[in-house]
Amino acid sequence: METIKCIKERRSVRKFQDRKVPHEIINEIVDAAAYAPSWKNTQVTRYIVTEDQGKMNKIADSCVLGFEYNIDTLRNAPALVIVTMIEGRSGLEKDGSATTPKGADWGVFDTGIAAQTFCLAAHDKGVGSVIMGIFDENKVSEVVEIPEGQKVAALIAIGYPDEDPKAPRRKSVSDLVTYAD
């Protein structure tokens, strides 16, 4: 798929067909997402995939702060990707000192780049996705075991789309860009 076309056509999908995404396809998506840039190539993003509807229902019931869109999405999705980041690497030097005023917060930026790269790769493979940010990290960690030294950055529901969402209105380029000379 052409890059610009993929960017412009990818949508947040919240309704999925009742069919699993093969692990081979998920692995191909993660392989592509591994090429997302990161601070000094630290590659801090990790992906924990669950297809266990019981766990996804538990996350829907107790971890998404009552946000109805996420509850419905999780109940409908064939799989959930818990995107985590390794703490204490991105934005920091080997001795742990911060390179920029952003310090360790840079990891969230790196993980965001990786999550969007994941979603674009998924779209290219015909897999729908939606990045969900409304959740209680500690409660998610109670439902799905998160490895020590990692923290939950985002949730991504994935599956084959059962909807074709239209693009919401976008701001014009003149609203988005300023040239400072």
Phi, psi and omega in degrees: 000143177293139187301307183297320178299315180299315180298315184285334183264343181292132180232160171285118182255129181240358178234128187234153173291158180273067176208141184284152172272122181301144180303326178301318179291316178301317179298321177296321179295314179296321178301318178292318181296335179296344179273000176298140179292153177211160181307119178046035179057035181288337176048061186275352185278137177229158184231122175249119184254130171236138174246007182283106184298330177298315178294318180294323177294321178297318177297318178298317184287325190231359188240349186254024172055033178073009182287108189304318180300318180289323178300308181297320180297313182295326179289339185257341188281140175287336181208154176234132176255118176266112182271123180240167174226143176285128183280150170079018179241307186288129180088001184237154175277171182299333179275002178091355179282149180283136178276327181230168177300341178288336178052223183292346178297343181298334180302325178295321178297311179301317181292325175296318177299315181295321180296317179292322177298319176303311183294323177293318178296320177299313179302317179300330180269004180084013181258129178277157181205159171213129177274126181246129182246354181264098180198161176261110184303317181296320179290321176300319180295337176283330182275317181240127182293119178260127181302147178302140180087001177242153175227151181286127180255324182197163172243137177232115173279137179227156176168175177283128187300141172240026177202161178230078184299142177277154180289130173290162179302139179250149176292153179284159179303321181295333175284335188262335187242142172228134176259120180257111180257000000 
